[in-house]
Amino acid sequence: MNLSEKHDQRAADVEAERDFERRHGRAAEAPLDGAHPAEPRGLLDKTKDEVAAWFGNPNAASRRQRDGAAGDHSGQGPQSHGDPDALIVEEINQRLTADPGLDASRIEVRALAGAVTLDGAVITSADRRCAEDLAAAVKGVIQVRNDLQVA
């Protein structure tokens, strides 16, 4: 592809993008607070782009990609590539701290390959069970060893 053809393709891409924004409310006049347009693209438009993408239309593929990315993504944070056991310990500590009926000030949490150990002391046997249940509910926990003492 020579320079002239690349320029023509780029111009066509820019025009398709502007047309999409004009028709679907994602133009420069969109709200600055990050809100998405109230009306998503219709099923017929999405289906047309699906078929056009099968036949190699790059603009249709781009619109399909945007349709897939549209929506409410609140609560979906970034993936951490840190130590999975450290993430498990952190999550358990947060849950133990957040529980209003549990004094977790004397609980120590350790994790190794998804196996969690709870050490320390709690006030009642109900607190002991509560701490174990909170730890077991965390994603990535395979086993919970409850070595908490009732004191």
C-alpha positions, 0 to 999 in steps of 0.5 A: 500500500503506497502513501496515497492509499494509506492517506485515503484509508485513514480519511475513510476511517476518520469519516466513518468514526465521525459518522458513528459519533454523529449517529450514536451520541459520542461526538465532542458534545458528549458530557465531560463527566464520562457518562455514556450516551443514554441510547446504545446502538440498536440490535439491527445496527450491531447485526449489520456490523457483525456481518460486515466484520466477517467480510473484513470491514475494519470500520464495522469491527471497530464499532463492534469493539466499542459496543463490547466495551460500552456499559457499566464497568463499575466495580471492575478494578485492574488485575494485580500481578502481585503475589496471590497469597498476599492478595488473599491475606489482604482481602481476609484482613479487610473482611475481618476488620469490616465485620462489626461483630468481630474483634479481629485485633488479635488475629493473624492471617497467613496464606500459602498456595491458597491454604489460609491459617488463622492464628491468635485469639478471639472472645467467643466460639461464634467469633472463631466460626465467623472468622473462618467463614469470612476467610473461606469466602475469599476468592482463591482460598482453597482451605482454612486452618483455624488455629484461633483460641477462644480466650 
